[in-house]
């Protein structure tokens, strides 16, 4: 350890040489660091989205660390529903105001229950996998990287001792030690490399979880929209009852029409058709009608790429891929950044970037 510390200090002072890792390994390290940083940010902000109250988030964090079940918490919608129902009972559930409070309160209760289901689904299907990566895979990667750093320092220290050795016996001992440390370094580098390459699988897993999160959020908002439409219809049937006070001693004339506000209904929200989403498929019209036969590669800017996973083309504009094959890729102006044009022989088509390892 002392030798490693000395080597580290001399490197920082520019007094010792350092064994550099190959470019591919450095790219794997950079991608792993990027994945960890963005996963942390996405995780934290999603927690804020699901639970805006910082005190409640701290409480939930403590319960998780103590491995105890988080107590059920009333949502804001459910609390509002409770207050509206209690107010209706005080004002009189048979009065126009009381009836409306009961109707709106029931809808708020349903909205609160839908929110609770969405939070539960998002926590299980999205937050938990992100947390598991940070607390599991990433900790393992960090541990092996620290071991690799120590092996590299030992290796460079042995190289320095070999250069300084003068006597034949000292050189022989230094060479023997160098061979051992080189073997240990190579073994640790391979272990670390395999873990770093597993980040590709992590991306695929997080991509699936992201789709599940979007599906849960879509269902939640669709439920809320339907509940509000139902409430709007119910209130529309009682629009005339909003005029006057049930206890008034001078009822309005029979010919008096209800005010415009009372009879008006909320503007109908246009229904947005839900289009099935395929991983990475672009939504722009320009890209969806791309004809691969009309695409010409640019004069410069093409790269080689290794396919990480099998990919089945969704239509004639895409190129089916087989794991470990090599293809040529390039981008075109205006393309979705998640896609590239891929070529294999005389075949070409769009390919998702997440299924590729771009090579220098």
C-alpha positions in Angstrom: 0.0 0.0 0.0 2.9 2.3 0.8 4.4 1.7 -2.6 1.1 2.4 -4.3 0.7 5.6 -2.4 4.2 6.7 -3.3 3.6 5.9 -7.0 0.3 7.8 -6.8 2.0 10.9 -5.3 4.8 10.8 -7.9 2.3 10.6 -10.7 0.5 13.7 -9.4 3.8 15.5 -9.2 4.7 14.4 -12.7 7.7 12.4 -11.5 6.5 9.0 -12.5 5.1 7.3 -15.6 1.5 6.0 -15.7 0.1 3.0 -17.6 -2.7 4.2 -19.7 -5.8 2.2 -20.4 -6.9 1.6 -24.0 -9.4 4.0 -25.7 -12.2 1.5 -25.6 -11.8 0.9 -21.9 -11.7 4.7 -21.3 -15.0 5.0 -23.3 -16.6 2.3 -21.2 -15.5 4.2 -18.0 -16.9 7.5 -19.3 -20.2 5.8 -20.3 -20.5 4.2 -16.9 -19.9 7.5 -15.1 -22.5 9.2 -17.4 -25.0 6.5 -16.7 -24.6 6.8 -12.9 -24.8 10.6 -12.9 -28.0 10.8 -15.0 -29.6 7.9 -13.2 -29.1 9.7 -9.9 -30.6 12.9 -11.3 -33.6 11.2 -13.0 -34.2 9.2 -9.8 -34.2 12.3 -7.5 -36.4 14.4 -9.8 -38.9 11.5 -10.2 -39.1 11.2 -6.4 -39.9 15.0 -6.3 -42.6 14.5 -9.0 -44.3 11.7 -7.1 -43.9 13.3 -3.6 -43.3 17.1 -3.7 -43.2 17.3 0.1 -39.5 17.1 1.1 -40.4 16.1 4.7 -42.5 13.2 3.5 -39.6 12.1 1.2 -37.2 12.2 4.1 -39.6 10.1 6.1 -40.0 7.5 3.3 -36.2 7.4 2.9 -35.7 6.6 6.6 -38.3 3.9 6.6 -36.6 2.3 3.6 -33.2 2.4 5.2 -34.7 0.8 8.4 -36.3 -1.9 6.1 -39.7 -1.0 7.5 -43.0 -0.6 5.6 -43.8 3.0 4.7 -47.1 4.0 6.4 -50.0 4.7 4.1 -50.4 8.5 3.6 -53.6 10.3 2.6 -53.2 12.0 -0.7 -54.1 15.7 -1.1 -57.1 14.8 -3.2 -58.4 12.4 -0.6 -57.9 15.0 2.1 -59.8 17.6 0.1 -62.6 15.1 -0.4 -62.8 14.6 3.3 -63.1 18.3 3.9 -65.7 18.8 1.2 -67.8 16.0 2.6 -67.6 17.3 6.2 -68.5 20.8 4.9 -71.5 19.4 3.0 -72.8 17.8 6.2 -72.5 21.1 8.0 -74.2 23.2 5.3 -76.8 20.5 4.7 -76.4 17.7 2.2 -79.8 18.5 0.7 -78.9 22.1 -0.2 -77.6 22.9 -3.7 -74.2 23.8 -2.3 -74.1 20.7 -0.1 -75.0 18.4 -3.0 -72.4 19.9 -5.2 -69.7 19.6 -2.5 -70.6 15.9 -2.1 -70.3 15.3 -5.9 -67.0 17.2 -6.2 -65.7 15.6 -3.0 -66.4 12.1 -4.4 -64.5 12.9 -7.6 -61.6 14.3 -5.6 -61.5 11.0 -3.6 -61.4 9.0 -6.9 -58.6 11.3 -8.2 -56.7 10.8 -5.0 -57.0 7.0 -5.2 -55.8 7.2 -8.9 -52.8 9.2 -7.8 -52.0 6.7 -5.1 -52.1 3.8 -7.6 -49.9 5.8 -10.0 -47.3 6.6 -7.3 -47.2 2.9 -6.3 -46.8 1.7 -9.8 -44.1 4.2 -10.7 -42.2 3.4 -7.5 -42.2 -0.3 -8.2 -41.7 -0.3 -11.9 -39.4 2.7 -12.3 -37.8 4.0 -9.1 -36.9 0.6 -7.7 -34.9 -0.5 -10.8 -33.0 2.8 -10.8 -32.3 2.5 -7.1 -31.2 -1.1 -7.5 -28.6 -0.1 -10.1 -27.1 2.6 -8.0 -27.1 0.5 -4.8 -26.1 -2.8 -6.4 -24.4 -2.8 -9.8 -22.8 0.6 -9.5 -21.3 -0.2 -6.1 -19.8 -3.4 -7.5 -18.4 -1.5 -10.5 -16.9 1.2 -8.2 -15.3 -1.4 -6.0 -13.7 -3.2 -8.9 -12.5 0.1 -10.4 -10.8 0.9 -7.1 -9.1 -2.5 -7.1 -8.0 -1.9 -10.7 -6.5 1.4 -9.8 -4.5 -0.2 -7.0 -3.3 -2.9 -9.4 -2.3 -0.3 -11.9 -0.3 1.6 -9.2 1.4 -1.6 -8.2 2.3 -2.4 -11.8 3.8 1.1 -12.5 5.7 0.9 -9.2 7.3 -2.4 -10.3 8.2 -0.9 -13.7 9.9 2.0 -11.9 11.9 -0.4 -9.7 13.0 -2.5 -12.7 14.3 0.7 -14.4 16.3 1.6 -11.2 17.7 -1.9 -10.7 21.4 -2.1 -11.4 22.6 -5.5 -10.2 21.6 -8.6 -12.2 20.0 -10.3 -9.1 17.9 -7.1 -8.4 16.8 -7.0 -12.1 15.8 -10.6 -12.0 13.7 -10.1 -8.9 12.1 -7.0 -10.3 11.3 -8.7 -13.6 9.6 -11.6 -11.6 7.6 -9.2 -9.5 6.6 -7.3 -12.7 5.3 -10.4 -14.3 3.1 -11.2 -11.3 1.7 -7.7 -11.0 1.1 -7.5 -14.7 -0.9 -10.8 -14.5 -3.0 -9.4 -11.6 -3.6 -6.1 -13.4 -4.7 -7.9 -16.6 -7.0 -10.2 -14.6 -8.6 -7.2 -12.8 -8.9 -5.2 -16.0 -10.9 -8.0 -17.6 -13.2 -8.3 -14.6 -13.8 -4.5 -14.6 -14.3 -4.5 -18.4 -17.0 -7.1 -18.2 -18.8 -5.1 -15.6 -18.6 -1.9 -17.6 -19.9 -3.6 -20.7 -22.9 -4.7 -18.7 -24.0 -1.0 -18.7 -25.5 -1.8 -22.1 -27.9 -4.3 -20.5 -28.6 -1.7 -17.8 -29.7 0.8 -20.5 -32.0 -1.8 -22.1 -33.5 -2.6 -18.7 -34.0 1.1 -17.8 -35.5 1.7 -21.2 -38.2 -1.0 -20.5 -38.8 0.6 -17.1 -39.2 4.0 -18.7 -41.9 2.6 -21.0 -43.7 1.2 -18.1 -43.5 4.5 -16.3 -45.0 6.3 -19.3 -47.8 3.8 -19.5 -48.6 4.2 -15.8 -48.6 8.0 -16.2 -50.8 7.8 -19.3 -53.3 5.6 -17.5 -53.3 7.9 -14.5 -54.1 11.0 -16.6 -56.7 9.2 -18.6 -58.4 8.2 -15.4 -58.3 11.7 -14.1 -59.7 13.1 -17.4 -62.6 10.6 -17.4 -63.4 11.3 -13.7 -63.6 15.1 -14.5 -65.8 14.5 -17.6 -68.2 12.4 -15.4 -68.2 15.2 -12.8 -68.9 17.8 -15.5 -71.9 15.8 -16.7 -73.3 15.5 -13.2 -72.9 19.2 -12.4 -74.5 20.0 -15.7 -77.7 18.3 -14.6 -77.8 20.5 -11.5 -76.9 23.7 -13.3 -80.3 25.3 -12.5 -79.9 24.6 -8.8 -76.9 27.0 -8.5 -79.3 30.0 -8.7 -80.5 31.5 -5.4 -80.3 30.3 -1.8 -82.5 27.4 -0.5 -83.3 29.5 2.6 -84.2 32.7 0.6 -87.6 34.3 1.5 -88.0 35.8 -1.9 -87.6 33.2 -4.7 -86.6 34.5 -8.1 -89.4 35.0 -10.7 -90.3 31.9 -12.6 -89.4 33.5 -15.9 -85.9 34.2 -14.8 -83.4 32.2 -16.7 -80.3 30.7 -15.0 -77.2 32.8 -15.3 -74.9 31.9 -18.2 -72.2 30.7 -15.8 -74.6 28.2 -14.2 -75.6 26.6 -17.4 -72.2 26.7 -19.1 -70.2 23.5 -19.2 -66.5 23.1 -19.3 -65.0 23.1 -22.9 -64.6 19.6 -24.2 -61.0 18.5 -24.3 -60.1 16.9 -27.6 -59.3 13.2 -27.3 -55.7 12.5 -28.2 -55.4 9.1 -29.8 -52.9 6.9 -28.1 -50.4 5.5 -30.7 -48.6 2.3 -29.8 -45.0 3.2 -29.1 -42.2 1.0 -30.4 -38.8 1.4 -28.8 -37.0 4.3 -30.4 -39.5 4.7 -33.3 -39.5 8.4 -34.4 -42.7 10.4 -34.3 -42.0 13.0 -36.9 -43.7 12.6 -40.2 -40.6 13.3 -42.1 -38.7 10.4 -40.6 -41.6 7.9 -40.7 -41.8 8.2 -44.5 -38.0 7.8 -45.0 -37.2 5.7 -48.1 -33.9 3.9 -47.5 -33.4 3.4 -51.2 -33.2 7.2 -51.7 -30.7 7.8 -48.9 -27.1 8.4 -50.0 -24.3 8.3 -47.5 -22.5 11.6 -46.8 -19.1 12.2 -48.3 -17.6 12.0 -44.8 -18.9 11.1 -41.4 -19.6 7.4 -41.7 -18.5 5.1 -38.8 -18.3 1.5 -38.1 -20.6 0.1 -35.3 -20.9 -3.3 -33.6 -24.5 -4.5 -33.0 -25.1 -5.2 -29.3 -28.4 -7.0 -29.5 -30.7 -8.6 -32.1 -33.2 -6.1 -33.5 -36.3 -6.9 -35.7 -37.2 -4.2 -38.2 -40.6 -2.7 -37.6 -41.2 -1.8 -41.2 -39.4 -1.5 -44.6 -37.6 1.7 -43.5 -35.6 0.0 -40.8 -32.7 -2.5 -41.0 -32.9 -5.7 -39.0 -29.8 -6.4 -36.9 -28.0 -9.4 -35.5 -25.9 -9.2 -32.4 -22.1 -8.9 -32.9 -22.3 -8.0 -36.6 -20.5 -5.0 -38.0 -22.4 -2.3 -40.0 -21.7 1.2 -41.3 -23.7 4.0 -39.8 -24.2 7.7 -40.4 -26.7 10.4 -39.6 -28.7 12.7 -41.9 -29.8 16.3 -41.2 -33.0 16.5 -39.2 -32.9 12.9 -38.1 -34.0 11.8 -34.6 -30.8 11.7 -32.6 -31.8 8.3 -31.3 -31.6 6.8 -34.8 -28.9 6.4 -37.5 -28.9 5.1 -41.0 -27.2 1.7 -41.1 -25.8 -0.1 -44.1 -24.9 -3.8 -44.6 -23.8 -4.6 -48.1 -26.6 -3.4 -50.4 -29.1 -3.2 -47.5 -29.8 0.0 -45.6 -32.3 1.4 -43.2 -32.8 3.1 -39.9 -31.3 1.5 -36.8 -31.7 2.5 -33.1 -28.5 4.0 -31.5 -29.1 2.1 -28.2 -28.5 -1.2 -30.0 -25.1 -0.1 -31.3 -21.6 0.3 -30.0 -20.0 3.0 -32.1 -16.4 2.4 -32.9 -13.6 4.9 -33.7 
